[in-house]
C-alpha cells in the first residue's frame, strides 16, 4: 500500500507543482467553479428541451437523477466509508489554489459527477463524445492541479462515474422511455 501511495504522491506533486503555470492557474480554477457549471447546465437544458421536445426532456430527467444519485452516493456513502483526508489537509507543501473544503477526498465528486454526465451525453450524442470525455478529464485533472485531490481520487471518481453513467443510460432505455412510451432518443 505504501508503494501505491508513493506513486500517487509523485503524480500529485508533478501535477500540482511541476506543471504549475499562470494559464493553468486561471483556466483550471475556472473549470471547477459553480458559476461555470451553472451556465453550461442552463445551456444544455435549454438545448435539450427545445430541440428534442419530449425525448430531450426525458433525457434531462435522466441526467438529473443520475447526477443526484452519483453525488449523494459518493458524498454521503463512499467518501465517508473510505474516509481519506484531502492532500490539502494532510500534506504540508500543497500548492492550493482554491479553498480546501472540509469533506473527504476519495473518490472525487467532481470526477464522479462529470464522468456520469459525459457517459450519458456521449451515448446520446456520440458525434461529440470526445468533447464530453475531454471536458470531464480536464475537470478531474483540475482537482489534482488545484491541490484538493490525489490522482487516485479522480481516477476512482472517473471509473465510478463511468459505471453510474452506463447504469443510467440503461435505466433511461429500459425504464424511463418505456414509462412514457417514447421510442426514439434525441439525435
Helices and strands as residue ranges (DSSP letters): H 2-13, I 14-18, H 22-31, H 34-51, H 53-73, I 74-78, H 79-82, H 87-90, H 109-124, G 126-128, H 129-145, H 151-171, I 172-176, H 177-179
